[in-house]
């Protein structure tokens, strides 16, 4: 093994590095081939630390078993959420079920309440169902969790992942930066020059992207970026939006006698926007 990549003695520049084998994974992990096989087959009799080490190597080398006899289709798509009480869950479930039914397939909906702990029970049930695909609407993605998903032998797509999506998995996400530019441009086009921004939850990539889009639109229009107009939106809830509305009133919104008060608001999320309007 040279430079972290597997290469055989017969490799050449024409053929490139040889395919990583289960024996290679076992050797680097310091375990037996049967142990790696147990991890791949989601068998329970493997210590957690050993399982985690093997799964990291499987992910690192993008290991996939050689195709064998085509497995029997289950006619099932697993749709996995971090929680089921979000405002968009119903729309996503309805859309997935509609498309699945058009193709004669069913949908299994699951909530993984704590995505940081790699829920073994759910993954084992998923393996037993032998689903034909997984759509993971997971707001927080544990690398170990994703490594396990990648060993299932079924395609996995992530939706609106927070942070940086795993580049080895197809992902679908909102156009956060571009959407923020369009929203701010719309307000500028209506004649507003003092535009406040109610931010999304701190530390999230989507919140940063929307804030950056807001800044970009202001800069493109030749407007100054005033830090005082960026108002923390807390957890992105309606209540957080109402608190932003209170701060806007303190800044003199709606009072013609107050110079420099914002005349419009770009909210980073729907619930925050509802709260601002209610407040």
VOBA-1610 file (N, C-alpha, C; in pm, whole numbers, padded with zeros to 5 digits, always signed):
BEGIN
Unk+00086-00118+00000Unk+00000+00000+00000Unk+00090+00123+00000Unk+00074+00211-00099Unk+00158+00329-00112Unk+00068+00451-00115Unk+00101+00551-00032Unk+00026+00676-00034Unk-00121+00659+00000Unk-00155+00554+00071Unk-00294+00535+00113Unk-00380+00470+00007Unk-00324+00431-00109Unk-00402+00366-00212Unk-00348+00225-00232Unk-00438+00133-00263Unk-00396-00003-00288Unk-00346-00015-00432Unk-00234-00084-00449Unk-00181-00106-00583Unk-00114-00243-00586Unk-00143-00320-00688Unk-00084-00453-00700Unk+00042-00451-00784Unk+00120-00561-00776Unk+00246-00565-00849Unk+00224-00560-00998Unk+00109-00606-01044Unk+00085-00607-01188Unk+00020-00481-01239Unk+00000-00382-01155Unk-00064-00259-01200Unk+00026-00186-01298Unk-00034-00114-01387Unk+00041-00034-01484Unk-00030+00098-01502Unk+00036+00190-01573Unk-00025+00320-01597Unk-00149+00305-01684Unk-00153+00201-01767Unk-00267+00182-01855Unk-00388+00132-01778Unk-00366+00047-01680Unk-00479-00015-01611Unk-00515+00056-01483Unk-00422+00131-01420Unk-00449+00201-01296Unk-00448+00106-01178Unk-00472+00157-01059Unk-00471+00074-00939Unk-00578-00034-00947Unk-00546-00150-00890Unk-00643-00258-00895Unk-00758-00232-00798Unk-00864-00304-00817Unk-00981-00290-00733Unk-00951-00337-00591Unk-00996-00259-00492Unk-00978-00297-00352Unk-01064-00420-00324Unk-01006-00517-00253Unk-01078-00639-00220Unk-01113-00643-00072Unk-01198-00739-00038Unk-01235-00757+00102Unk-01113-00796+00186Unk-01018-00868+00122Unk-00895-00904+00192Unk-00811-00781+00223Unk-00808-00685+00130Unk-00735-00561+00154Unk-00794-00486+00274Unk-00927-00477+00277Unk-00994-00410+00388Unk-00960-00479+00520Unk-00967-00613+00521Unk-00938-00689+00642Unk-00794-00666+00688Unk-00699-00667+00594Unk-00559-00652+00630Unk-00533-00513+00691Unk-00588-00408+00630Unk-00565-00274+00683Unk-00635-00254+00817Unk-00749-00319+00836Unk-00822-00305+00962Unk-00764-00394+01072Unk-00679-00490+01034Unk-00622-00580+01133Unk-00722-00682+01183Unk-00814-00724+01094Unk-00914-00824+01131Unk-00917-00931+01024Unk-00999-01033+01045Unk-01011-01141+00948Unk-01110-01104+00838Unk-01099-01174+00726Unk-01194-01155+00617Unk-01337-01183+00663Unk-01362-01293+00740Unk-01498-01316+00787Unk-01554-01200+00870Unk-01468-01131+00945Unk-01516-01018+01025Unk-01564-00905+00933Unk-01488-00876+00828Unk-01531-00773+00732Unk-01663-00815+00667Unk-01674-00944+00634Unk-01797-00994+00574Unk-01915-00975+00668Unk-01894-00998+00798Unk-02001-00978+00895Unk-02045-00832+00899Unk-01948-00740+00891Unk-01981-00598+00890Unk-02063-00565+00766Unk-02021-00617+00651Unk-02091-00589+00527Unk-02233-00645+00529Unk-02251-00756+00597Unk-02381-00822+00602Unk-02463-00783+00724Unk-02414-00677+00798Unk-02486-00623+00913Unk-02508-00727+01022Unk-02414-00820+01039Unk-02425-00919+01144Unk-02396-00852+01278Unk-02461-00902+01383Unk-02453-00835+01514Unk-02326-00869+01591Unk-02263-00984+01564Unk-02155-01033+01650Unk-02020-00969+01616Unk-02016-00837+01606Unk-01891-00764+01583Unk-01888-00650+01684Unk-01776-00633+01752Unk-01762-00527+01851Unk-01781-00390+01785Unk-01840-00296+01857Unk-01868-00164+01802Unk-01742-00095+01750Unk-01634-00103+01826Unk-01509-00038+01784Unk-01455-00100+01656Unk-01460-00233+01648Unk-01413-00302+01526Unk-01502-00267+01408Unk-01633-00269+01431Unk-01727-00235+01324Unk-01700-00095+01270Unk-01681+00000+01362Unk-01656+00138+01320Unk-01527+00148+01238Unk-01421+00076+01280Unk-01294+00080+01207Unk-01310+00023+01067Unk-01379-00087+01054Unk-01401-00149+00923Unk-01486-00058+00834Unk-01592+00001+00892Unk-01679+00087+00812Unk-01605+00211+00763Unk-01514+00264+00845Unk-01434+00380+00800Unk-01350+00342+00678Unk-01293+00223+00680Unk-01209+00179+00567Unk-01294+00149+00444Unk-01412+00093+00464Unk-01503+00069+00352Unk-01536+00202+00284Unk-01564+00304+00365Unk-01596+00435+00310Unk-01472+00500+00246Unk-01357+00487+00314Unk-01234+00549+00265Unk-01198+00499+00126Unk-01210+00367+00105Unk-01169+00308-00023Unk-01285+00290-00120Unk-01403+00343-00081Unk-01521+00332-00167Unk-01543+00187-00209Unk-01530+00097-00112Unk-01538-00046-00142Unk-01681-00085-00177Unk-01696-00164-00278Unk-01826-00221-00317Unk-01803-00364-00360Unk-01895-00451-00321Unk-01882-00591-00360Unk-01900-00607-00511Unk-01829-00704-00566Unk-01846-00730-00708Unk-01989-00774-00735Unk-02047-00729-00847Unk-02184-00766-00874Unk-02199-00916-00894Unk-02296-00972-00827Unk-02324-01115-00845Unk-02462-01133-00902Unk-02532-01237-00861Unk-02666-01262-00909Unk-02756-01146-00868Unk-02835-01095-00963Unk-02921-00981-00934Unk-03020-01017-00823Unk-03025-00933-00721Unk-03111-00963-00608Unk-03257-00937-00644Unk-03344-01004-00576Unk-03487-00988-00599Unk-03532-00850-00549Unk-03610-00783-00631Unk-03657-00650-00593Unk-03760-00660-00481Unk-03748-00566-00386Unk-03843-00563-00276Unk-03965-00477-00308Unk-03951-00389-00409Unk-04061-00300-00442Unk-04086-00197-00334Unk-03979-00150-00270Unk-03992-00063-00154Unk-03883+00044-00154Unk-03923+00167-00122Unk-03829+00278-00103Unk-03838+00324+00041Unk-03725+00334+00109Unk-03722+00385+00247Unk-03702+00536+00244Unk-03788+00607+00315Unk-03781+00752+00327Unk-03753+00783+00474Unk-03636+00839+00501Unk-03588+00854+00639Unk-03575+01002+00674Unk-03636+01042+00784Unk-03630+01179+00834Unk-03561+01183+00970Unk-03504+01297+01003Unk-03455+01318+01138Unk-03573+01332+01234Unk-03680+01398+01188Unk-03801+01413+01269Unk-03920+01423+01174Unk-04039+01397+01226Unk-04158+01394+01142Unk-04252+01513+01166Unk-04209+01612+01245Unk-04298+01723+01277Unk-04257+01853+01208Unk-04172+01845+01108Unk-04135+01965+01034Unk-04245+02010+00940Unk-04239+02136+00895Unk-04346+02191+00812Unk-04346+02134+00671Unk-04239+02072+00625Unk-04232+02024+00487Unk-04241+01872+00477Unk-04248+01803+00590Unk-04246+01657+00587Unk-04360+01601+00505Unk-04482+01654+00528Unk-04598+01603+00456Unk-04584+01615+00306Unk-04531+01728+00259Unk-04514+01748+00115Unk-04414+01648+00057Unk-04305+01624+00130Unk-04204+01531+00081Unk-04259+01389+00075Unk-04329+01348+00182Unk-04387+01213+00184Unk-04486+01196+00070Unk-04574+01294+00049Unk-04673+01284-00057Unk-04607+01273-00195Unk-04502+01352-00217Unk-04434+01349-00346Unk-04366+01215-00371Unk-04295+01165-00269Unk-04225+01037-00285Unk-04324+00923-00305Unk-04432+00922-00224Unk-04531+00816-00238Unk-04597+00820-00375Unk-04622+00939-00426Unk-04686+00951-00557Unk-04600+00891-00668Unk-04472+00925-00668Unk-04382+00873-00771Unk-04362+00722-00753Unk-04347+00679-00626Unk-04328+00536-00601Unk-04448+00455-00650Unk-04568+00504-00625Unk-04688+00432-00668Unk-04698+00424-00820Unk-04654+00529-00888Unk-04653+00526-01034Unk-04569+00411-01088Unk-04468+00372-01010Unk-04377+00264-01051Unk-04407+00133-00978Unk-04524+00126-00916Unk-04563+00003-00850Unk-04484-00031-00726Unk-04437+00072-00655Unk-04355+00051-00536Unk-04421+00111-00413Unk-04386+00059-00297Unk-04433+00113-00171Unk-04330+00203-00107Unk-04370+00271+00002Unk-04281+00363+00073Unk-04285+00332+00222Unk-04169+00323+00282Unk-04156+00303+00427Unk-04099+00432+00487Unk-04175+00497+00576Unk-04133+00623+00635Unk-04082+00598+00777Unk-03963+00650+00807Unk-03900+00629+00937Unk-03846+00761+00990Unk-03853+00780+01122Unk-03790+00894+01187Unk-03672+00846+01269Unk-03554+00901+01242Unk-03434+00871+01320Unk-03414+00991+01412Unk-03453+00976+01537Unk-03459+01091+01628Unk-03323+01148+01662Unk-03221+01063+01666Unk-03088+01111+01704Unk-02987+01067+01599Unk-02967+01145+01492Unk-02878+01104+01383Unk-02732+01097+01422Unk-02695+01146+01542Unk-02555+01143+01582Unk-02511+01007+01634Unk-02606+00917+01660Unk-02570+00792+01727Unk-02573+00669+01638Unk-02586+00686+01506Unk-02585+00572+01412Unk-02677+00460+01460Unk-02809+00477+01448Unk-02904+00384+01507Unk-02899+00246+01443Unk-02837+00152+01513Unk-02816+00018+01459Unk-02948-00054+01432Unk-03046-00038+01523Unk-03172-00111+01509Unk-03241-00075+01378Unk-03246+00055+01347Unk-03310+00095+01222Unk-03232+00042+01102Unk-03100+00050+01106Unk-03020+00002+00993Unk-03038-00148+00972Unk-03050-00222+01081Unk-03070-00366+01067Unk-03208-00396+01008Unk-03310-00320+01047Unk-03442-00339+00987Unk-03439-00303+00839Unk-03367-00196+00806Unk-03354-00156+00667Unk-03287-00264+00584Unk-03181-00325+00640Unk-03112-00433+00570Unk-03205-00552+00549Unk-03283-00586+00653Unk-03373-00700+00642Unk-03481-00677+00537Unk-03526-00553+00520Unk-03629-00524+00420Unk-03575-00532+00279Unk-03443-00517+00264Unk-03379-00520+00132Unk-03445-00420+00038Unk-03462-00298+00088Unk-03526-00193+00009Unk-03447-00165-00118Unk-03520-00118-00220Unk-03457-00090-00349Unk-03388+00045-00351Unk-03413+00130-00253Unk-03348+00259-00246Unk-03379+00329-00116Unk-03296+00426-00080Unk-03313+00502+00044Unk-03305+00651+00011Unk-03404+00727+00057Unk-03400+00873+00048Unk-03386+00924+00191Unk-03272+00985+00220Unk-03240+01024+00358Unk-03252+01174+00373Unk-03360+01218+00438Unk-03378+01360+00467Unk-03326+01382+00608Unk-03193+01379+00620Unk-03128+01384+00751Unk-03061+01519+00767Unk-03108+01599+00862Unk-03051+01731+00877Unk-02907+01727+00926Unk-02873+01626+01007Unk-02736+01609+01053Unk-02690+01469+01013Unk-02574+01462+00950Unk-02529+01335+00895Unk-02402+01288+00965Unk-02416+01180+01039Unk-02302+01118+01104Unk-02224+01038+01000Unk-02093+01062+00981Unk-02017+00989+00880Unk-02027+00838+00895Unk-02030+00790+01020Unk-02043+00646+01043Unk-02179+00596+00997Unk-02281+00676+01022Unk-02417+00643+00977Unk-02420+00631+00825Unk-02362+00729+00755Unk-02362+00727+00609Unk-02278+00611+00555Unk-02168+00579+00624Unk-02086+00465+00580Unk-02168+00336+00584Unk-02251+00321+00685Unk-02336+00202+00693Unk-02439+00201+00581Unk-02498+00317+00554Unk-02595+00324+00446Unk-02534+00283+00313Unk-02407+00320+00293Unk-02341+00292+00166Unk-02311+00144+00147Unk-02315+00066+00253Unk-02287-00078+00242Unk-02412-00161+00218Unk-02528-00097+00206Unk-02653-00172+00199Unk-02676-00239+00064Unk-02606-00193-00039Unk-02628-00251-00171Unk-02745-00189-00244Unk-02804-00083-00188Unk-02914-00011-00253Unk-02873+00135-00269Unk-02919+00202-00374Unk-02882+00343-00392Unk-02937+00431-00281Unk-02857+00530-00241Unk-02894+00623-00134Unk-02882+00765-00186Unk-02985+00846-00163Unk-02983+00988-00199Unk-03012+01068-00073Unk-02933+01171-00046Unk-02958+01257+00069Unk-03027+01385+00023Unk-03112+01440+00109Unk-03190+01559+00076Unk-03164+01668+00180Unk-03126+01785+00132Unk-03107+01903+00218Unk-03024+01874+00342Unk-02910+01812+00322Unk-02821+01785+00435Unk-02761+01916+00484Unk-02751+01929+00616Unk-02681+02043+00672Unk-02532+02013+00675Unk-02452+02118+00667Unk-02308+02095+00656Unk-02273+02059+00512Unk-02166+01983+00496Unk-02121+01945+00363Unk-02165+01803+00334Unk-02252+01781+00233Unk-02297+01646+00202Unk-02180+01556+00163Unk-02191+01427+00194Unk-02090+01329+00156Unk-02079+01327+00003Unk-01962+01360-00054Unk-01950+01368-00201Unk-01968+01233-00269Unk-01962+01123-00192Unk-01980+00991-00253Unk-02126+00952-00266Unk-02217+01035-00213Unk-02360+01008-00221Unk-02428+01118-00301Unk-02518+01082-00393Unk-02596+01185-00461Unk-02677+01264-00360Unk-02688+01395-00381Unk-02763+01477-00286Unk-02845+01581-00361Unk-02957+01619-00300Unk-03046+01721-00354Unk-03064+01826-00246Unk-03048+01952-00281Unk-03061+02056-00179Unk-03116+02185-00237Unk-03161+02273-00148Unk-03213+02402-00189Unk-03100+02491-00240Unk-03134+02582-00330Unk-03035+02677-00381Unk-03030+02797-00284Unk-02965+02774-00173Unk-02970+02872-00064Unk-02914+03008-00103Unk-02795+03011-00161Unk-02732+03138-00195Unk-02811+03210-00303Unk-02844+03138-00411Unk-02914+03200-00523Unk-03053+03247-00482Unk-03121+03167-00400Unk-03253+03208-00354Unk-03248+03335-00272Unk-03144+03348-00188Unk-03129+03470-00107Unk-03102+03591-00196Unk-03021+03572-00299Unk-02994+03682-00394Unk-03125+03727-00459Unk-03203+03630-00505Unk-03329+03664-00573Unk-03425+03737-00478Unk-03436+03689-00355Unk-03528+03753-00259Unk-03484+03896-00229Unk-03355+03915-00207Unk-03305+04050-00177Unk-03316+04140-00299Unk-03285+04087-00417Unk-03301+04165-00540Unk-03445+04212-00558Unk-03540+04124-00524Unk-03681+04161-00536Unk-03713+04282-00448Unk-03665+04280-00325Unk-03690+04393-00234Unk-03621+04520-00284Unk-03500+04505-00336Unk-03429+04622-00392Unk-03507+04677-00511Unk-03560+04589-00594Unk-03639+04632-00709Unk-03765+04707-00672Unk-03817+04680-00552Unk-03935+04752-00503Unk-03898+04889-00445Unk-03767+04921-00442Unk-03724+05052-00397Unk-03666+05056-00256Unk-03657+04940-00191Unk-03604+04938-00054Unk-03451+04948-00056Unk-03398+05024+00036Unk-03253+05041+00047Unk-03200+05001+00185Unk-03285+04997+00283Unk-03248+04953+00418Unk-03322+04822+00444Unk-03257+04711+00414Unk-03320+04579+00419Unk-03258+04500+00533Unk-03339+04460+00629Unk-03290+04378+00740Unk-03290+04231+00698Unk-03208+04153+00768Unk-03202+04009+00743Unk-03221+03934+00873Unk-03330+03855+00882Unk-03351+03765+00996Unk-03284+03634+00961Unk-03176+03601+01028Unk-03092+03489+00989Unk-03156+03355+01026Unk-03097+03248+00971Unk-03135+03114+01010Unk-03055+03069+01131Unk-03076+02944+01176Unk-03003+02894+01293Unk-02852+02907+01275Unk-02785+02954+01377Unk-02641+02978+01369Unk-02565+02848+01347Unk-02457+02857+01271Unk-02368+02743+01251Unk-02406+02651+01138Unk-02520+02672+01075Unk-02562+02585+00965Unk-02515+02641+00832Unk-02474+02552+00743Unk-02425+02595+00613Unk-02533+02670+00535Unk-02658+02622+00542Unk-02765+02688+00467Unk-02787+02830+00518Unk-02773+02851+00650Unk-02789+02986+00704Unk-02678+03077+00653Unk-02555+03026+00650Unk-02443+03107+00600Unk-02461+03139+00453Unk-02509+03041+00375Unk-02526+03062+00232Unk-02633+03169+00206Unk-02740+03168+00282Unk-02846+03267+00263Unk-02800+03406+00306Unk-02723+03411+00414Unk-02667+03540+00456Unk-02572+03594+00349Unk-02487+03507+00294Unk-02392+03550+00191Unk-02465+03597+00065Unk-02576+03529+00030Unk-02653+03573-00086Unk-02714+03710-00064Unk-02762+03733+00056Unk-02816+03866+00095Unk-02708+03972+00080Unk-02589+03944+00132Unk-02477+04039+00120Unk-02440+04063-00026Unk-02437+03957-00105Unk-02399+03970-00246Unk-02496+04057-00323Unk-02625+04041-00297Unk-02725+04123-00365Unk-02711+04270-00328Unk-02687+04297-00199Unk-02668+04436-00156Unk-02546+04497-00224Unk-02436+04421-00224Unk-02313+04472-00284Unk-02330+04497-00433Unk-02399+04407-00502Unk-02419+04424-00647Unk-02502+04547-00678Unk-02589+04585-00585Unk-02672+04704-00604Unk-02605+04830-00553Unk-02481+04818-00502Unk-02409+04933-00451Unk-02458+04980-00316Unk-02522+04889-00239Unk-02573+04924-00107Unk-02477+04877+00001Unk-02465+04956+00105Unk-02375+04922+00215Unk-02431+04805+00295Unk-02340+04720+00344Unk-02379+04608+00431Unk-02367+04657+00574Unk-02480+04677+00638Unk-02484+04730+00775Unk-02503+04613+00871Unk-02402+04580+00953Unk-02417+04467+01048Unk-02535+04483+01141Unk-02577+04607+01168Unk-02690+04629+01259Unk-02822+04577+01201Unk-02825+04556+01070Unk-02947+04508+01005Unk-02953+04355+00999Unk-02850+04287+01043Unk-02852+04141+01049Unk-02895+04099+01187Unk-03014+04040+01195Unk-03077+04009+01324Unk-03084+03858+01343Unk-03030+03807+01454Unk-03032+03662+01478Unk-03174+03606+01479Unk-03194+03502+01397Unk-03327+03439+01388Unk-03344+03321+01479Unk-03250+03301+01571Unk-03262+03192+01668Unk-03271+03057+01600Unk-03371+02978+01639Unk-03384+02842+01587Unk-03468+02834+01460Unk-03503+02950+01405Unk-03580+02950+01281Unk-03728+02926+01300Unk-03777+02935+01422Unk-03918+02909+01452Unk-04002+03036+01439Unk-04136+03018+01448Unk-04227+03133+01447Unk-04197+03224+01565Unk-04173+03164+01682Unk-04143+03244+01800Unk-04017+03327+01781Unk-03917+03268+01715Unk-03794+03343+01689Unk-03822+03460+01596Unk-03908+03440+01498Unk-03946+03549+01408Unk-04018+03660+01481Unk-04102+03624+01578Unk-04171+03726+01657Unk-04072+03809+01738Unk-03966+03744+01787Unk-03864+03820+01860Unk-03790+03915+01767Unk-03767+03871+01643Unk-03705+03960+01544Unk-03796+04081+01519Unk-03927+04055+01511Unk-04021+04164+01488Unk-04013+04266+01601Unk-04000+04217+01724Unk-03986+04309+01837Unk-03862+04395+01825Unk-03753+04334+01780Unk-03629+04411+01761Unk-03646+04515+01650Unk-03718+04480+01544Unk-03742+04574+01434Unk-03822+04694+01482Unk-03921+04668+01566Unk-04000+04779+01620Unk-03914+04870+01705Unk-03822+04810+01781Unk-03729+04892+01861Unk-03641+04979+01772Unk-03612+04930+01650Unk-03528+05006+01556Unk-03606+05114+01484Unk-03739+05118+01506Unk-03819+05225+01447Unk-03890+05189+01319Unk-03904+05062+01289Unk-03977+05022+01169Unk-04119+05076+01175Unk-04162+05137+01065Unk-04298+05191+01059Unk-04312+05330+01116Unk-04205+05384+01171Unk-04210+05519+01229Unk-04137+05614+01135Unk-04211+05700+01062Unk-04147+05792+00967Unk-04045+05884+01031Unk-04057+05904+01161Unk-03965+05996+01228Unk-03831+05932+01259Unk-03820+05801+01243Unk-03694+05731+01274Unk-03610+05719+01148Unk-03499+05790+01145Unk-03411+05785+01028Unk-03329+05657+01029Unk-03313+05597+00912Unk-03226+05481+00898Unk-03288+05349+00938Unk-03416+05351+00975Unk-03481+05225+01013Unk-03501+05139+00888Unk-03494+05006+00901Unk-03519+04919+00785Unk-03662+04932+00736Unk-03679+04918+00607Unk-03812+04927+00546Unk-03859+04793+00491Unk-03772+04692+00495Unk-03808+04559+00445Unk-03723+04456+00519Unk-03768+04332+00515Unk-03697+04223+00585Unk-03684+04103+00491Unk-03564+04049+00484Unk-03543+03919+00418Unk-03526+03816+00528Unk-03621+03724+00541Unk-03615+03620+00643Unk-03556+03494+00582Unk-03470+03426+00658Unk-03400+03309+00606Unk-03487+03185+00597Unk-03604+03186+00660Unk-03691+03069+00657Unk-03837+03107+00668Unk-03925+03016+00624Unk-04068+03044+00622Unk-04124+03069+00762Unk-04086+02985+00859Unk-04140+03001+00993Unk-04097+03134+01055Unk-03972+03172+01030Unk-03924+03301+01080Unk-04003+03414+01016Unk-04028+03404+00885Unk-04103+03508+00816Unk-04245+03521+00872Unk-04310+03407+00901Unk-04443+03411+00961Unk-04439+03484+01096Unk-04336+03454+01175Unk-04323+03519+01304Unk-04303+03669+01292Unk-04224+03712+01193Unk-04201+03855+01172Unk-04333+03924+01137Unk-04411+03863+01049Unk-04539+03922+01009Unk-04635+03929+01128Unk-04640+03822+01207Unk-04729+03820+01324Unk-04687+03922+01428Unk-04554+03941+01440Unk-04505+04032+01544Unk-04534+04176+01515
//
